[in-house]
Amino acid sequence: MFELQVEKMTCGGCASRVRRAVLSLDDAANVDIDLAARRVRIDADVGLEELKAAISGAGYPVTAVRAL
């Protein structure tokens, strides 16, 4: 499980796009988004670099990562 700091998430639409980006890699992933803190917790069968690339590719830069 990873906790990522994701910038530019400002609304529910942003959170939905981030969630879809993760689920496009692993449709069984558990994605928990704290919009106010701009934190995303992800439990998925995908590597960290793939997750970061998908979220960044959706337009939301990942600025910090913490393994949980």
Secondary structure as UniProt FT lines:
FT   STRAND          2..6
FT   TURN            7..8
FT   HELIX           12..23
FT   TURN            24..25
FT   TURN            27..28
FT   STRAND          30..34
FT   TURN            35..38
FT   STRAND          39..43
FT   HELIX           48..57
FT   TURN            58..59
FT   STRAND          62..67
//
